[in-house]
C-alpha cells in the first residue's frame, strides 16, 4: 500500500487562504497606524521604494508558490487515478490521465526502456525527476534567501538618512529640518525591518510547505513505480528464479493431477470390464432361459420342432 497524502497541496492552499484572511483582518483593524507608518509624513521616497521592493518580491514569490501548489494538486490527482487504474485490471494504466503529468511520463519512460530490452535504472529515473523538480523552486528559494536581507538593506539606507539628518543638525544653527530627517530615517528603518520580517515569516512558512508537498508527491511517484510499474517491465535474477520456482510448483501440481486422473481412468476401465463381463453373463443366462421357455411352449402346445 502506498503511503502518501493525496490532498496535501489542497490542504496547504486552504491554510494559505485562512492565514491570508487573518492577516488581512489584522491589517484592516490597524490601518490608521499603518498609514502613519508607511504613507503619511514621509520626508523622502526611500520608504516607498524599499517597502515597495520588499512587497513586490513577496508577491512574486507568493504567486509562484500558489502556481506550483495548483500544479502539484493536479499531479496528486493524476497519481491517485494511476494507482486506481493499476489496481483495476479492467482499466488501462494511463486511462484518463493527463499526458503531461509526472506519473504518465514515468510510465512511458519505463515502457520505452523495456522495449529496448535494457534494464531499468530506477535510481537514475528518481534522481532525474528530483533534479528537474528542484529547479522549479529556484525562484521561491531565491526570494526566501534574500527577503530578510532586503529589510536589512532598507534599515542600512534609513540609518544613513538619519545620520545625514544628524549631520545637518550639527552643521546648521536651525536643526529642525535635520531633526525631521533623523525621525524619518528611524521610522523608515523600523517600517522596512517590520515589513521584511512579516513577509519573511509568511513566505518562509509556505515555502517550507511547498517543499513538503513536492517531497510527498515525489515519494508517492517512486512508491508507485516500485510497486506497480517496475514489476511489469523489469526482470532480475531473483525475480526470474522466483518465477521459475512458481512454474515448477505449478507443473508439479499439474503432474499430480494428471496422475490422479490416470488412476481414475484405470479404475473406470476395470469397472467397465467388470460391467461388461456381468452383462455378457446375464445375456447368456437370458438366452438359456429363452430356449427353456421355447421348449416348454412346444411341449405344452404339442408343437412340432422344425
Buried (B, 14 or more C-beta within 10 A) or exposed (E): EBEBBBEBBBBBBEEBEEEEEEEEEEEEEEEEEBEEBBEEEBBBEBBEBBBEBBBEBBEEBBEBBBEBBEBBBBBBBBBBBBBEBBEEEEBEBBEEBBEEBBBBBBBEBBBEBBEEEEEBEBEEBBEEBEEEBEEBBEBBBEBBEBBBEBBEBBBEBBBEBBEBBBEBBEEEEEBEEBBBBBBBBBBBBBBBBBBBEBBBEBBBBBBEBBBBBBBBBBBBBBBBBEEBBBEEBBEEEEEEEEEEEEEEEEEEEEEEEEEEEEEEEEEEEEEEEEEEEEEEEEEEEEEEEEEEEEEEEEEEEEEEEE
